[in-house]
Amino acid sequence: MTFQDIFKSSFLENVGSVSILDMALAMVLAFGIGMFLFLVYKKTFSGVMYSSSFGVTLIALTMITTLVILAVTSNIVLSLGMVGALSIVRFRTAIKEPLDIAFLFWAIAEGIVLAAGMIPLAVFGGVFIGVVLLLFVNRKSHIIPYLVVLSCTGQDSERKALEFLRKQVSRCIVKSKTVQRSMVELTVEIRIKDENTEFLNTLSGMDGVNSAVLVSYNGDYMG
């Protein structure tokens, strides 16, 4: 090894390791598949607050993964260094919806398969997974639960309100009860079949009922 070999850089030697056509085709396809993931996420979102930034993250994650895998597949030595570099990355953002984890892994998998040159698998797999999510996530296999918060003035008004509520809904379960000197507050889980909430107007107008609040419940529950 000569003195010049010690300071010789292999940076310029790696410039042509990936052709411009391959880079352009891979990034354009990654953007298209990322947009498809974004649209599927928008259609299947069923949480409380929709986050458009997460949809943009799916597009960026697909393209970033494609970029990284293109570099790894072109250089074996670089792949070993990439494993060590990515092992120190830590994500602190909490995932609130379980389905969001599936979208993150979906975006990463699409980037890996696409950069590996398996374009038909990336396209077919992405479309198939998207159709499955659209069919099953938007399908309502159960009656949506609601929470009713009642504020009553006494035990008699509480009993009358619960009797009326049980006649109007298919399911009525008391979840919590707070008793003060002159007020009783109840939290009741109910199931409405026909999405008709007119009974709440009658309930709030009953004697001894100060207020009645209906809240949609989107959390995990046992049906």
Residue pairs with C-beta under 8 A, 6 or more apart in sequence:
14 74
14 75
17 74
17 75
18 70
18 71
18 74
22 70
23 70
26 66
26 70
26 114
26 115
27 63
27 66
27 67
29 66
29 114
29 119
29 122
29 123
30 62
30 63
30 65
30 66
30 110
30 111
30 114
30 115
31 59
31 62
31 63
33 62
33 110
33 114
33 122
33 123
33 126
34 58
34 59
34 60
34 61
34 62
34 63
34 107
34 110
35 59
36 126
36 127
36 130
37 55
37 58
37 59
37 62
37 103
37 106
37 107
37 110
37 126
37 130
38 55
38 56
38 58
38 59
40 130
40 133
40 134
41 54
41 55
41 58
41 103
42 50
42 55
43 134
43 138
44 99
44 133
44 134
44 137
44 138
46 99
46 137
46 138
46 218
47 96
47 97
47 218
48 218
54 100
54 103
58 103
58 104
58 106
58 107
61 104
61 107
61 108
61 111
62 107
62 108
62 110
62 111
62 114
63 111
64 111
65 107
65 108
65 110
65 111
65 112
65 115
66 111
66 114
66 115
67 115
68 82
68 111
68 115
69 111
69 112
69 114
69 115
69 116
70 115
71 78
71 82
72 78
72 79
72 82
73 79
73 115
73 116
95 101
95 104
99 137
102 133
106 126
106 129
109 125
110 122
110 125
110 126
113 121
113 122
113 125
114 122
142 223
143 170
143 171
143 191
143 192
143 193
144 191
144 192
144 195
144 216
144 217
145 189
145 190
145 191
145 217
145 221
146 189
146 190
146 191
146 192
146 214
146 215
146 216
146 217
147 175
147 187
147 188
147 189
147 190
147 214
147 215
147 216
147 217
148 165
148 186
148 187
148 188
148 189
148 190
148 200
148 203
148 212
148 213
148 214
148 215
149 185
149 186
149 187
149 188
149 211
149 212
149 213
149 215
150 158
150 161
150 184
150 185
150 186
150 187
150 188
150 203
150 209
150 211
150 212
151 183
151 184
151 185
151 209
151 210
151 211
151 212
152 158
152 161
152 183
152 184
152 185
152 186
152 208
152 209
152 210
153 182
153 183
153 184
153 208
153 209
153 210
154 182
154 184
154 208
155 184
156 208
157 184
157 206
157 207
157 208
157 209
158 184
158 186
158 208
160 206
160 207
160 208
161 186
161 203
161 206
161 208
161 209
161 212
162 172
162 174
162 186
162 188
164 199
164 202
164 203
164 206
165 172
165 188
165 190
165 199
165 203
166 172
168 199
168 203
169 190
169 191
169 192
169 199
170 190
170 191
170 192
170 193
171 189
171 190
171 191
172 188
172 189
172 190
173 188
173 189
173 190
174 186
174 187
174 188
175 187
175 188
175 189
176 186
176 187
177 184
177 185
177 186
177 187
178 184
178 185
178 186
179 185
183 210
189 217
197 214
200 212
200 214
203 209
203 212
204 211
204 212
